[in-house]
Each structure stands twice: as C-alpha cells, then as structure tokens.
C-alpha cells in the first residue's frame, strides 16, 4: 500500500478513536445542539472537570470540536456538523444487526 493511502487510513482511525468512548459521544451529541461550556458538559456526563477536559482535548486534537475561551471558562462547539452523519450510520448498523438477529430467532 502506498504511503498516502496509509496516511489517510491512519487519519480516519484517529477520528474513530476520538469518538470511541460513550462520554465523547455524549459530548458530540450535546454540542450538536449548540455551544456548551466545560461546566455544563461535566454536569451532564457526571465526571470531574479534568476527565471531561481530557475527552474534549482528544476531540479537539482529532478536529471534531473547537474551543473558545471567555474569562475563566472554555466553551466548545462542533467544528464540522457532518460528524452527526456518523451517528445515523451507526444506528443503521445497529438496526440492521437487530433485524438479522430477530430473523435468526424466528427460525429456532
């Protein structure tokens, strides 16, 4: 495989890895409704500020979110809304798998 193609796969994997945690999925979903400060996300997830900040740093490093500082607070937004299409795709996979499993159970 050529190095350009491999680099593309590695870049894709970085984004998938950034999304691969329930708390980060919650954050992305919440940010789809608009800008949120770290304190709001901390209360929502039920984790401490440092943990939520680490999740946000991973998402930012992957290019999924942007941040904006205002005084002592940091606010986050989704950088690209197309990431929400990923949720739709995952739910389609879940539904398809569930239908296939139901078909198997009907045969038993």
C-alpha positions in Angstrom: 0.0 0.0 0.0 1.3 3.4 -0.8 2.2 5.9 2.0 -0.5 8.4 1.0 -3.3 5.8 1.2 -1.9 4.5 4.5 -1.8 8.1 5.9 -5.5 8.5 5.0 -6.4 5.3 6.8 -4.4 6.4 9.9 -6.1 9.8 9.8 -9.5 8.1 9.7 -8.6 5.8 12.5 -7.6 8.8 14.7 -11.1 10.3 14.2 -12.8 6.9 15.0 -10.6 6.5 18.1 -11.6 10.0 19.3 -15.2 9.1 19.0 -14.8 5.6 20.6 -16.0 6.4 24.2 -19.5 6.9 25.4 -18.7 10.2 27.2 -17.2 11.6 24.0 -20.3 10.5 22.0 -22.5 12.3 24.6 -20.3 15.4 24.2 -20.6 15.4 20.4 -24.4 14.8 20.7 -24.8 17.7 23.2 -22.7 20.0 21.1 -24.9 19.3 18.1 -27.5 21.5 20.0 -25.1 24.4 20.3 -22.1 25.7 22.3 -21.5 24.4 25.8 -19.0 25.2 28.5 -16.9 22.6 30.2 -19.0 23.0 33.4 -22.2 22.1 31.5 -20.6 19.0 30.0 -19.2 18.0 33.3 -22.6 18.1 34.9 -24.1 16.2 32.0 -21.6 13.4 32.0 -21.2 13.2 35.7 -17.4 13.2 35.6 -14.9 15.6 37.1 -13.6 18.6 35.1 -10.2 17.1 34.4 -11.7 13.9 32.9 -14.1 15.9 30.7 -11.3 18.2 29.7 -9.2 15.2 28.6 -12.2 13.9 26.5 -12.5 17.4 24.9 -8.8 17.6 24.2 -9.0 14.3 22.3 -12.0 15.5 20.3 -10.2 18.8 19.6 -7.0 17.1 18.6 -9.0 14.9 16.1 -10.5 18.1 14.6 -14.1 17.4 15.8 -14.6 20.3 18.2 -13.4 23.9 18.5 -12.9 25.8 21.8 -13.3 29.4 22.7 -12.1 30.9 26.0 -14.2 33.6 27.7 -12.7 34.7 31.1 -12.1 31.5 33.2 -14.5 29.4 31.1 -13.9 27.4 28.0 -16.8 26.9 25.5 -16.9 24.2 22.9 -18.7 23.8 19.6 -18.7 21.1 16.9 -16.2 22.0 14.2 -18.0 20.0 11.5 -21.6 19.0 11.7 -21.1 16.1 9.3 -19.8 14.1 12.2 -23.5 13.7 13.1 -23.9 11.6 10.0 -21.7 9.0 11.7 -24.4 8.6 14.4 -27.0 7.9 11.7 -24.7 5.3 10.1 -24.1 3.6 13.4 -27.8 3.4 14.2 -28.5 1.9 10.8 -25.9 -0.8 11.5 -27.5 -1.4 14.9 -31.0 -1.7 13.4 -29.8 -4.0 10.6 -28.0 -6.3 13.1 -31.0 -6.4 15.3 -33.3 -7.3 12.4 -30.9 -10.1 11.4 -30.8 -11.5 14.9 -34.6 -11.4 15.1 -34.8 -13.4 11.9 -32.4 -16.0 13.3 -34.6 -16.3 16.5 -37.7 -16.8 14.4 -36.0 -19.8 12.8 -35.4 -21.5 16.2 
